[in-house]
Amino acid sequence: MAFGTVIELEEPQVAVEALPLPELLPRARLVEVSGRHACARTTTAVSCVIHAQARGELVAWVQPEDGSLFPPDLDAAGVDLDCFIAIQVPRSAGPFALVRAAEWLARSRAFGLTVIDLTDAVPPGSSVNWQGRLQGLLRQYDGRILLLTSNAQEDPSSGPLIGLRIEPRRGSLHADQFRVHTRILKDKVGLNTGLSPTQSVAPAGLRGTP
């Protein structure tokens, strides 16, 4: 489920071999994975989970109750479920409860990566307060946080403190595989990359889907 990027150096004519995005995820900055393509969002996030676990890090995924995570698909993709914690937050508690759960996880200093599923809704009102708290915890504990949102490309990011925003899109399904095409919509961390598509194996639930 990983995909690659091409990094451009200071001299535009010079390029290096493509690297997978998970290796380029900045620490201590909020990263938003947005867009209408749910499968592509999940594929991108899961690739980051796998990479974090390969570094020996624990990973947490915070989602509304009865969210879209399907453990057999995660296991088939290569996620070590013994080092993966899914937090289910009652939908009646609203999106702020998802953020508060992530704050507690960050304070524990136990998780190298936390994914927050805000695709149903981001917290209403000004984002500066809740994103500021998350940003402060990231800087204090040197972690990574992915925010999953359903914002379309033409929509603004979920807040001014987003350091990196990307939009992955799934291509057509062929022989149980699909390509994920990814665009950088916002880059305040200085990656200066061009993203290349990669081939991914479709989870069981998508196989046979036109």
N, C-alpha and C positions, 0 to 999 in steps of 0.2 A: 504493500500500500504506500510505499514511499514514492516521492517524486523528486525531480532534480531542479537545480537552478544553475544558471550561468552567471558567474561573478565577473563584473567588469572592473579592472583596476583603474588607477588614476589616468593612465594613458588609454583612451577609448579603443585604440586598435588592438590592445592586448587583452586576451581572455584566458581564463584557466578552466580546467575540466569541471564539468557540472558537479555540484554538491547537493545532497538532499536537504530540503528546507529544515528538517529538525536539527541538523547540525548548525544552522545559522540562527536559530531562535535566540533572541537577545535575553539575557538575564535581567531581572529587576525592571522589566518593562512590560506593559500590558499589550497583548497581541489579540487582535480581533479577527476571527475567521467568519466571514459573512457571506451572504448570498441566499438565493432561493433554492439552491440545489442541495437538499439535505444529505444525500448520499455522498456527494463530494466533500461537504463540510465534515461529515463523520470520518470519511477516509483520511482526510488531512489530519484531523485530530488524533486518530488512532495511530497514524505513522509517527506522530510526535510522542505518543505514549510508548510505543515500542522502542523508540530511540532512547527515551529517558530510562526505561527499564534496562536497556543494554548498558547504561552507565551505572547501574546498580541503585537507581533511585526508586522510591515508592511513588506511586501515582494515585491521585484521587480524581474522581469525576462526579461533579455535583449536578443533579438534574431534577426536574419536577417528578413527582410520584408517577409511576407508570410511564416513564420516559422511553426513548427509542432504543436504548442500549439492549443488545441481544448477546448474552454471554457466549453461546456457541460460535457466533460469527467472530467475536473478539478472540476466542481461543484459536479458531481456524486461521485468523490473520497473524497470529504469533504473539498475542498479548499473554503475559504470565498472570493468570487470574489470582495466583497466590500473593502477588505483590501489587494488586490493583484493588482499590476500594471505591465502591459506588455509593454515593450518598443520595438517598431519596428524600426530597423535601415535599411536604403536602402542598398541593396546588393552591389550596385555600390560603396559604401563608404568603403567597405572592412572590415576585422576583427579588424583593429585598431580602427575603429569607435565604435565597440561594447565595447571595453575596455574603450575608452574615456567616453562613456555614463555611464558605471559602475563607473568611477571615479567621475563624477558629482553626481551620486546617493550617493556614499560613503561620499562625502563632505557635503551633506545635513544633514547627521546624522539622517535621518528619517527611515532608513531601517535596520532591524536586520539581514536580509538575502538577498543577491543578487545572482541570478543565471545568468551566462553568457553562452549562447549557442555558442560555438566555434566549433561545429561539422563539419561545412563546411570547415573551415580552421582556424588555429591559426595564430596570427600575424607573418609575416616572419622575418627572422633575429634573432638576439639575444633576448632571452626572459627576460634577466636580467632587462632591462629598464622598460618594461611595467609591469612585475610582481613585480618589486621593488616598483613601484609607488603604485600599489594595496596593496602590503604588508604594506607599510608605512601608507596608509590610514586606513587599518584594525587596525593597532596598535594604531593609533591616536583616532579612533572612536569606537574601540572594536566591530567590526562587523564580519560577516561571508560571504564568497564568495565561491560559487561552480562554477567551470569551467567544462562545459560539452564538451568532445572531443571525436573524433572517433578513437583515437590511439588504436591500437591493443595491446594485452598483451605483445607481444614481442617488441613493440616499446618503446622507452624511454618516460618518462613523458614529459609534455609540457615545463618544465623548472626546474632549480635547486632550485627554491624557493617554489616549491610545497611541502607542509608539509605532506599531506596525499593524496594518490592516490588509488582509488578502482576501481575494474572492476566487475560490476553486469552482470549476464547473465540470460536470461529468459528460464525456462524449458518448457516442452511441455504443450499445452493448453488442459485442461480437465474440462468439465462442467463449462465453462466460467471463470475458474480460472487457474492460473499458479504460479509456484514458481520462486523466484528470488534467485539465488545463487551468492554470492558476495565474492570476494577475495581482500585482501589488497596487492597491488603491491609495495607500498612505504609508509613507516611510519617513519617520522622524528619528530613526536609529542609524541611518547611513549605510544601509545594505548595498544600495546601488546595483541591484541585480536584475537580470532578465530571467524569467521563469520558463522552463521547458516542460512539455507534457510527459507524463510517464504512464506506463501500463499498470493497471491494477486488476486483481481478480475480484469479480463481483461476489458479494455475500450471497448465501443461498436464497435469501428472500427476493433477490433481484433477478436471479437466473430465469430466463424465459420471458422477462419483461421486454416488451417491444421498445 
